[in-house]
Amino acid sequence: MYNLYSMQRSGNSYKVRLALALLNAPYHAIEIDILRGESRTPEFLAKNPSGQVPLLEVAEGRYLAESNAILWYVARGTSLAPESPIERAEALQWMFFEQHALEPNIGAAYFWLALVRGGRDLQTHALEDWMERGYAALQVMENHLKTHDYFAAGQFTIADIALYGYTHVADQCDYDLAAFPAVRAWLKRVEEVPGFVAMDWAPTAGSELTLATDLAANS
Ligand SMILES: N[C@@H](CCC(=O)N[C@@H](CS)C(=O)NCC(=O)O)C(=O)O
């Protein structure tokens, strides 16, 4: 069973939780509160020098970081991870896009506007750029989704999971999706995939949830 270091309200962590839920894969979730610096402790940095979640312990003492790398790992051999070279490359294309065009803008806006108290005042200088670039990314997605149901391989894949992570919270951090009907229809399609779980869902049956503070208290 995997150990997943994750934060409930982290979109990057949610991508992995969503994939594991869709795959019906049991795992042990360890909640890391990045707002309290729990990803920057010496213990955590020894596991992931980037000091970030999600982080998957794939075997004892062997850790995998980066949400999209984790998605490929957990979904290998399933229909969520396309196998033909071109379809795999298409999925990668959109997952790189997610990391350079979407997550740094909508992800940053979500973190500072929705998660950090007073974050809007701290980031007034950056907000305009996040908005402009986030909308540009949404427009690219809209253009693709006007003629495709999903991002790669003509079916629901980990590329959709990766892009869903932050697109679905865009409306919680000032983005208005009214001008993106194809994106809104795709969000709904993803939510209708059998086994879909929302961001606030936490594993229970067959899986466990541990708080990093409990681990520290018991060690
Ligand atoms: N590119 C990474 C980004 C991970 C990331 O930014 N994680 C955030 C939470 S969403 C984090 O752990 N931040 C804490 C920190 O940087 O101290 C991924 O896709 O996994």
The ligand as an SDF file (V2000), in Angstrom:
LIG
                    3D

 20 19  0  0  0  0  0  0  0  0999 V2000
    5.2590   20.8460   -9.5440 N   0  0  0  0  0  0  0  0  0  0  0  0
    4.8460   20.3160   -8.2750 C   0  0  0  0  0  0  0  0  0  0  0  0
    4.3310   21.4570   -7.4240 C   0  0  0  0  0  0  0  0  0  0  0  0
    4.0120   21.0060   -6.0150 C   0  0  0  0  0  0  0  0  0  0  0  0
    3.5640   22.1670   -5.1540 C   0  0  0  0  0  0  0  0  0  0  0  0
    3.6360   23.3410   -5.5500 O   0  0  0  0  0  0  0  0  0  0  0  0
    3.1120   21.8280   -3.9560 N   0  0  0  0  0  0  0  0  0  0  0  0
    2.6710   22.8270   -3.0340 C   0  0  0  0  0  0  0  0  0  0  0  0
    1.2540   22.5140   -2.5760 C   0  0  0  0  0  0  0  0  0  0  0  0
    0.1200   22.5850   -3.9470 S   0  0  0  0  0  0  0  0  0  0  0  0
    3.5740   22.7760   -1.7950 C   0  0  0  0  0  0  0  0  0  0  0  0
    3.8260   21.7240   -1.2740 O   0  0  0  0  0  0  0  0  0  0  0  0
    4.0200   23.9340   -1.3030 N   0  0  0  0  0  0  0  0  0  0  0  0
    4.7550   24.0100   -0.0790 C   0  0  0  0  0  0  0  0  0  0  0  0
    6.0680   24.6740   -0.2120 C   0  0  0  0  0  0  0  0  0  0  0  0
    6.5240   24.9350   -1.3620 O   0  0  0  0  0  0  0  0  0  0  0  0
    6.6560   24.9410    0.8230 O   0  0  0  0  0  0  0  0  0  0  0  0
    3.7960   19.2270   -8.4570 C   0  0  0  0  0  0  0  0  0  0  0  0
    3.1070   19.2330   -9.4790 O   0  0  0  0  0  0  0  0  0  0  0  0
    3.6740   18.3400   -7.5970 O   0  0  0  0  0  0  0  0  0  0  0  0
  1  2  1  0
  2  3  1  0
  2 18  1  0
  3  4  1  0
  4  5  1  0
  5  6  2  0
  5  7  1  0
  7  8  1  0
  8  9  1  0
  8 11  1  0
  9 10  1  0
 11 12  2  0
 11 13  1  0
 13 14  1  0
 14 15  1  0
 15 16  2  0
 15 17  1  0
 18 19  2  0
 18 20  1  0
M  END
$$$$
